[in-house]
Amino acid sequence: MTSKGEKATSRRKRPGTMVGLIHDHLRSLIIEFQLRPGDRINEVELTERLKVSRTPLREAINRLLAEQLVEFRPNQGFYIRRVDVNEIVNLFEVRTILETSMMRLVVERASDEELQSLSAFWEDVMGRYYKTGSEALVHSDAIFHERLAEIAKNPSLLSFLQDINSRIHFVRWANLYGEHRKSTFSEHETILKALMERDAEKAASLMEEHISHRSGGLQRAIADGLLHGMSKPTGPIPPINLENPGETIK
């Protein structure tokens, strides 16, 4: 049998896996504003901070470039992309189209057990609501929508939604402050009820209302979300935890 240590060693030796780990780690740092919009990516510093070699790091950065989280400037290098308000507005339009159509697929394809499982997940989130920080709630919100895409049983839809979520992540913070915070999350329960009743049109209508930004307009939400993200204190970039991928070493 292969021991846990041998598995970890094997994982370290697989370049494709290493690229994926570095990509996911950097992606999280960008989304959580540990790497800020407009920052230049110092590859030498990152190899030292993350305890990785240059080749898989560059491959991971190229993946981020393809996802439009990073941009390349000739003779200057790679930079974290700045926020484009018009682009975010366009992404929300695409998200609305995708997720309202997704409701019809969920009604048609999801089993009762899958809907009940998602409902149980959301009941647990709401049960811990007052003890949960905003960033954890943002994460739970994204998981909810991505699990809907999973039970719609269309992998391409899930991939598109994950890409959009990574690029609008900071805007979600704006919805989790003030009087609209609890109502935003309660809307998930209403959507789930319509799905369980197999009412596709009602679920699609509720999802469209849910995605739309009513408090001050989308551009205000973008400004608030960006302000919140940029005001967060940053610390040293943590190395990747190879023993437990997805976790950072404290």
Residue pairs with C-beta under 8 A, 6 or more apart in sequence:
2 10
8 242
8 243
11 17
11 18
11 242
11 245
12 18
12 242
15 55
15 56
18 52
18 56
19 56
19 59
19 60
19 63
20 60
21 240
21 242
21 245
22 50
22 52
22 56
22 57
22 59
22 60
22 240
23 59
23 60
23 63
23 64
24 245
24 246
25 50
25 240
25 248
26 35
26 46
26 60
26 61
26 64
27 64
27 67
27 69
27 166
28 34
29 35
29 237
30 64
30 69
30 70
30 80
31 166
31 169
31 170
32 135
32 229
32 232
33 170
33 229
33 230
33 232
33 234
34 234
34 235
34 237
35 41
35 80
35 237
36 80
36 230
36 234
37 80
37 81
37 82
37 83
37 226
37 230
38 79
38 80
38 82
39 79
39 80
40 76
40 77
40 78
40 79
41 61
41 70
41 77
41 78
41 79
41 80
43 54
43 57
43 58
43 61
43 77
43 78
46 52
46 57
46 237
47 53
47 54
47 57
49 236
49 237
49 238
49 239
50 57
50 237
50 239
50 240
51 239
51 240
52 240
61 70
61 78
64 70
65 71
65 72
65 78
67 163
67 166
67 167
68 81
68 167
69 80
69 81
69 166
69 167
70 78
70 79
70 80
70 81
71 78
71 79
71 81
72 78
72 79
73 79
83 170
83 222
83 226
85 219
85 222
87 167
88 167
88 168
88 171
88 218
88 222
89 218
89 219
89 222
91 164
91 167
91 168
92 168
92 171
92 211
92 213
92 218
94 160
94 164
95 161
95 164
95 168
95 211
96 208
96 211
96 212
98 157
98 160
98 161
98 164
99 145
99 148
99 161
99 207
99 208
99 211
100 204
100 205
100 207
100 208
101 204
102 148
102 149
102 152
102 154
102 157
102 161
102 207
103 148
103 191
103 194
103 195
103 200
103 203
103 204
103 207
104 200
104 203
104 204
105 152
105 153
105 154
105 157
106 115
106 148
106 151
106 152
106 195
106 203
107 195
107 198
107 199
107 200
107 203
108 200
109 151
109 152
109 153
110 151
110 152
110 153
110 195
111 151
112 196
114 151
115 151
115 192
115 195
115 196
116 196
118 144
118 147
118 148
118 151
118 192
119 192
119 196
121 143
121 144
121 147
122 144
122 188
122 189
122 192
125 132
125 137
125 140
125 144
125 185
126 185
126 186
126 189
129 137
129 182
129 185
132 140
134 173
134 176
134 177
135 173
137 176
137 185
138 169
138 172
138 173
138 176
141 172
141 184
141 185
141 188
142 165
142 169
142 172
144 188
145 161
145 165
146 158
146 161
146 162
146 165
149 157
149 158
149 161
150 158
152 158
170 225
170 226
170 228
170 229
171 218
171 221
171 222
171 225
172 225
173 224
173 225
173 228
173 229
174 213
174 220
174 221
174 222
174 224
174 225
174 228
175 181
175 184
175 213
175 215
175 221
176 184
177 224
177 228
178 215
180 214
180 215
184 210
187 206
187 209
187 210
188 210
190 206
191 203
191 206
191 207
191 210
194 202
194 203
194 206
195 203
213 220
213 221
215 221
216 224
238 248
238 249
238 250
239 248
239 249
240 248
240 249
241 247
241 248
241 249
